[in-house]
Amino acid sequence: MQSANGIAPLLLMQLTDATGDDRFLEYADKTLRAFAALAESYPTLSYSYLKSRHAFQIGTFKVETSKFFGQALKDFRPYKFVIKKEIDGVLICEKNTCRKYDTYPAGR
């Protein structure tokens, strides 16, 4: 079962992706730090925390597109966040690096 405190950092990271507001990323970091000792003491009880911590370490994967929205939803990528947005082609952001494509790249 996921805990609210454990999954909150991942959701805050996704809010950062959706809004561009880095305050949410700061809150995610603070939340992860606040529960670090508890997760270390009880690792089997903190799956959602460990999931959020892993996402924080490797970064989220944001896809913005309208034309390739369905395809973007079908492809699996950990911590992927797909936004339906009217743009030409597709914009893919991994951590702090964004790249625009005219077509949906295979394996993304």
C-alpha positions as CSV (number, residue, x, y, z in Angstrom):
1,M,0.0,0.0,0.0
2,Q,1.3,3.4,-0.9
3,S,1.6,6.1,1.7
4,A,0.8,9.7,1.1
5,N,4.1,10.9,2.5
6,G,6.0,8.4,0.4
7,I,4.3,9.1,-3.0
8,A,4.0,12.9,-2.4
9,P,7.6,13.6,-3.6
10,L,6.9,11.9,-7.0
11,L,3.7,13.8,-7.4
12,L,5.5,17.1,-6.6
13,M,8.1,16.3,-9.2
14,Q,5.4,15.8,-11.7
15,L,3.8,19.1,-10.7
16,T,7.2,20.7,-11.4
17,D,7.1,19.1,-14.9
18,A,3.5,20.3,-15.5
19,T,3.9,23.9,-14.2
20,G,7.6,24.6,-14.5
21,D,7.5,25.8,-10.9
22,D,10.7,24.6,-9.1
23,R,9.2,25.2,-5.7
24,F,7.5,21.8,-6.0
25,L,10.8,20.2,-6.6
26,E,12.1,21.9,-3.4
27,Y,9.2,20.5,-1.5
28,A,9.8,17.0,-2.9
29,D,13.5,17.2,-1.7
30,K,12.4,18.4,1.8
31,T,9.9,15.6,2.0
32,L,12.4,13.0,1.0
33,R,14.9,14.3,3.5
34,A,12.3,14.3,6.3
35,F,11.5,10.6,5.9
36,A,15.0,9.4,5.1
37,A,15.8,8.0,8.6
38,L,12.4,6.3,8.9
39,A,12.8,4.6,5.5
40,E,16.3,3.5,6.4
41,S,15.0,1.9,9.6
42,Y,12.0,0.3,7.9
43,P,12.8,-0.3,4.3
44,T,10.1,-2.9,3.7
45,L,7.4,-0.5,4.9
46,S,8.5,2.3,2.6
47,Y,8.0,1.2,-1.0
48,S,6.4,4.4,-2.1
49,Y,9.1,6.4,-0.4
50,L,11.8,4.4,-2.2
51,K,9.9,4.8,-5.5
52,S,9.9,8.6,-5.0
53,R,13.6,8.6,-4.0
54,H,14.5,6.6,-7.1
55,A,12.6,9.0,-9.3
56,F,14.3,11.9,-7.6
57,Q,17.7,10.4,-8.4
58,I,17.2,9.5,-12.0
59,G,14.7,12.2,-12.9
60,T,11.3,12.3,-14.4
61,F,10.6,11.9,-18.1
62,K,8.1,14.5,-19.6
63,V,6.5,14.2,-23.0
64,E,4.4,17.0,-24.5
65,T,2.5,16.3,-27.7
66,S,-1.0,16.3,-29.2
67,K,-0.4,14.4,-32.4
68,F,1.4,11.5,-30.8
69,F,-0.4,11.5,-27.4
70,G,-1.8,8.0,-27.7
71,Q,1.6,6.6,-28.7
72,A,3.3,8.4,-25.9
73,L,0.9,6.9,-23.4
74,K,1.5,3.4,-24.6
75,D,5.3,3.4,-24.4
76,F,6.5,2.4,-20.9
77,R,9.1,4.6,-19.3
78,P,9.6,4.9,-15.5
79,Y,8.3,8.1,-14.0
80,K,6.9,9.3,-17.4
81,F,4.5,12.2,-17.4
82,V,2.6,12.8,-20.7
83,I,0.9,16.2,-21.3
84,K,-1.5,16.7,-24.2
85,K,-0.4,20.0,-25.6
86,E,-0.8,21.6,-29.0
87,I,2.7,21.7,-30.4
88,D,4.3,20.7,-33.6
89,G,5.7,17.2,-33.2
90,V,6.7,16.1,-29.7
91,L,8.8,17.6,-26.9
92,I,10.6,15.2,-24.7
93,C,12.3,16.3,-21.5
94,E,14.6,14.1,-19.5
95,K,15.8,15.6,-16.2
96,N,16.7,19.2,-17.3
97,T,17.3,18.4,-21.0
98,C,14.5,18.9,-23.5
99,R,14.5,17.9,-27.2
100,K,11.9,18.5,-29.9
101,Y,11.1,15.9,-32.5
102,D,9.0,16.1,-35.7
103,T,7.8,12.5,-35.2
104,Y,7.6,10.3,-32.1
105,P,11.0,8.6,-31.6
106,A,11.0,4.9,-31.3
107,G,11.8,3.5,-27.9
108,R,11.2,6.8,-26.0
